[in-house]
């Protein structure tokens, strides 16, 4: 049996954001992409859902574990859809349940945007 080493692919989410705000002004395209992410997180229910998924054991959460956020199930689904459309969550259906995860590169990119650039 022979094994083949496959190259690692860069996660798409790494290119989602931009350099720290203190490093240089954002381009129009970078500002547009970044605004979509922060706009999605600008709703308290979405921010809470994002936090529930991001902090869930194992890095992913079943919708059945995160739907108790004070709104109806259809509203939870709507907010999760908005977070997916903004590129903040990915999802996978397993049987009757959907599992959500935050890609680590998304958190890293968002965090990098808000850090102060290193002094030259």
C-alpha positions as CSV (number, residue, x, y, z in Angstrom):
1,X,0.0,0.0,0.0
2,X,1.3,3.4,-0.9
3,X,0.4,6.6,0.8
4,X,0.2,10.0,-0.9
5,X,0.8,13.2,0.9
6,X,-1.8,15.8,0.0
7,X,-1.0,19.5,0.2
8,X,-2.9,21.5,2.8
9,X,-5.4,24.0,1.4
10,X,-5.6,27.5,2.9
11,X,-9.0,28.0,4.6
12,X,-11.2,30.4,2.6
13,X,-12.1,32.3,5.7
14,X,-8.5,33.5,6.1
15,X,-9.0,35.9,3.2
16,X,-12.3,37.0,4.6
17,X,-10.8,39.9,6.5
18,X,-8.0,42.3,6.4
19,X,-5.0,43.7,8.2
20,X,-5.3,45.5,11.5
21,X,-7.2,48.7,11.3
22,X,-4.2,50.6,12.8
23,X,-1.9,49.3,10.0
24,X,-3.5,50.9,7.0
25,X,-6.9,52.1,5.7
26,X,-9.2,49.4,4.4
27,X,-9.9,49.1,0.7
28,X,-13.5,49.4,-0.4
29,X,-13.6,45.7,-1.0
30,X,-12.2,44.9,2.5
31,X,-14.5,47.3,4.1
32,X,-17.5,45.7,2.4
33,X,-16.6,42.2,3.4
34,X,-15.8,43.2,7.0
35,X,-19.0,45.2,7.3
36,X,-21.1,42.1,6.3
37,X,-19.5,40.2,9.2
38,X,-19.9,42.9,11.8
39,X,-23.5,43.7,10.6
40,X,-24.4,40.1,11.1
41,X,-23.0,40.2,14.6
42,X,-24.8,43.5,15.3
43,X,-28.0,41.8,16.3
44,X,-28.0,40.6,20.0
45,X,-29.6,37.2,19.1
46,X,-27.1,36.6,16.4
47,X,-24.2,37.5,18.6
48,X,-25.5,35.2,21.3
49,X,-25.9,32.3,18.8
50,X,-22.4,32.9,17.4
51,X,-21.0,32.9,20.9
52,X,-22.9,29.7,21.8
53,X,-21.5,27.9,18.7
54,X,-18.0,29.3,19.2
55,X,-17.8,28.3,22.8
56,X,-19.5,24.9,22.5
57,X,-17.5,21.9,23.5
58,X,-15.8,20.3,20.5
59,X,-16.1,23.5,18.4
60,X,-19.5,22.7,17.0
61,X,-23.1,22.8,18.3
62,X,-26.3,21.1,17.3
63,X,-29.1,23.5,16.7
64,X,-31.0,21.5,19.3
65,X,-28.4,22.7,21.9
66,X,-28.4,26.4,21.1
67,X,-32.0,27.3,20.2
68,X,-33.0,28.5,23.7
69,X,-32.1,32.2,23.2
70,X,-35.5,33.7,23.9
71,X,-36.9,33.7,20.4
72,X,-39.0,31.1,18.4
73,X,-37.3,28.3,16.5
74,X,-38.1,29.8,13.0
75,X,-36.4,33.1,14.2
76,X,-33.4,31.1,15.4
77,X,-33.2,29.4,12.0
78,X,-33.4,32.9,10.3
79,X,-30.5,34.2,12.4
80,X,-28.4,31.2,11.9
81,X,-28.9,31.6,8.1
82,X,-27.8,35.2,8.3
83,X,-24.6,34.1,10.2
84,X,-23.9,31.5,7.5
85,X,-24.5,34.0,4.7
86,X,-22.0,36.3,6.3
87,X,-19.4,33.6,6.3
88,X,-19.3,33.3,10.1
89,X,-20.7,29.8,10.5
90,X,-20.7,26.7,8.5
91,X,-23.2,23.9,8.9
92,X,-23.7,20.2,8.3
93,X,-26.9,18.2,8.4
94,X,-26.7,14.9,10.3
95,X,-30.0,13.1,10.2
96,X,-32.7,15.4,11.3
97,X,-30.3,17.9,13.1
98,X,-28.0,20.6,11.7
99,X,-24.7,21.1,13.4
100,X,-23.0,24.5,13.2
101,X,-19.3,25.5,13.6
102,X,-17.2,28.6,13.6
103,X,-14.1,28.1,11.5
104,X,-11.0,29.0,13.6
105,X,-9.7,31.1,10.8
106,X,-12.8,33.3,11.0
107,X,-12.2,34.1,14.6
108,X,-8.5,34.7,13.9
109,X,-9.2,37.0,11.0
110,X,-11.8,39.0,13.0
111,X,-9.4,39.2,16.0
112,X,-6.5,40.3,13.8
113,X,-8.6,43.2,12.4
114,X,-9.0,44.6,15.9
115,X,-5.5,44.2,17.2
116,X,-3.1,47.1,17.1
117,X,-0.4,46.7,14.4
118,X,3.1,46.0,15.8
119,X,5.3,49.0,16.0
120,X,7.9,49.1,13.2
